[in-house]
Amino acid sequence: MADRRERPERVGQVGPLEVPGEESGDVPSGPPEEASAEAFQGRLGAWWHGLGRSTRRTLLAAAAVVLGVLAVPALQAGQYGVPAPAPSSPLPDLAPWPSEITDVTYAGIIPEDLSGRRFVILLQIAVSGPIPVTVSQFGQFHAGMLLTPGDGLPLTITPGTSRIVHVLADVQDCGRAPGQYDLPFIDVTLTDERATQTQSEFLGGTYGDDLHRQIVRGCAGYPTSFAPAAPAPIVSPAG
């Protein structure tokens, strides 16, 4: 019995078109753009896996170098594109303290009168700079001796120069005057454009010995500042 196949009749309909030699399942579903992208990715993956391992490594290294070269201008643009913060204004240079640039040294003792209890202490005051220093006062911590400036004060000394200053010493109480082993300090008040300082200056050299010798000479027989009592008149016995 002959095999008879009946062709379906299509009345008023058009069936799907089939390309000869291509199965319908080979055509990816979806929009044409997605289908072309999937096909390209498939061909690219097949090409990549078809390369040798050494070739793939070489290509990856070259790609890393190219990306690094391209990244440098971008980093530089980011670095120099943002303005740097404005530098803070520098702090003003402060003038030095007057005691830092002033040297006070002992230059000798000169007797002022025959009693020996008034004498002049010579001080050499030098200013190293960079600004002038004004000397305004002298003093010391011994209650038995008074110091007063022999030169007119205030006295301004310019940088790089020195002056000999006369300080008048008056021993008012021999019992409270400086002893031989007392520290020979003199207080000097100095002023510059930064500040005013009263500095206790240690006078080296022979100042301690000279001061003690002068006080011993002036106070010989006078333990206090009071004048010695006048001797009583001698009364002759009545004849």
KATATA-V995511 format. One record per backbone hydrogen bond with DSSP energy under -1.0 kcal/mol. NH is the residue of the N-H (numbers start at 0). CO is the residue of the C=O. Records with the same first field share a line. If there is no record, write none. Layout:
# KATATA-V995511
NH: CO, CO
This chain:
# KATATA-V995511
21: 18
25: 22
34: 30
35: 31
36: 32
37: 33
38: 34
39: 35
40: 36
41: 37
42: 38
43: 39
44: 40
45: 41
46: 42
47: 43
48: 44
50: 47
55: 51
56: 52
57: 53
58: 54
59: 55
60: 56
61: 57
62: 58
63: 59
64: 60
65: 61
66: 62
67: 63
68: 64
69: 65
70: 66
71: 67
74: 70
75: 71
76: 72
77: 73
78: 74
79: 75
80: 76
99: 96
102: 125
104: 123
106: 121
109: 119
111: 117
112: 117
118: 168
119: 109
120: 166
121: 107
122: 164
123: 104
124: 162
125: 102
126: 160
127: 100
132: 156
133: 190
134: 154
135: 188
138: 186
143: 175
145: 169
147: 167
149: 165
150: 165
154: 134
156: 132
159: 126
160: 157
162: 124
164: 122
166: 120
167: 147
168: 118
169: 145
170: 116
171: 143
172: 143
175: 172
184: 182
185: 200
186: 138
187: 198
188: 136
189: 196
190: 133
191: 194
196: 189
198: 187
200: 185
202: 183
206: 203
209: 205
210: 206
211: 207
212: 208
213: 209
214: 210
215: 211
216: 212
217: 213
218: 214
221: 218
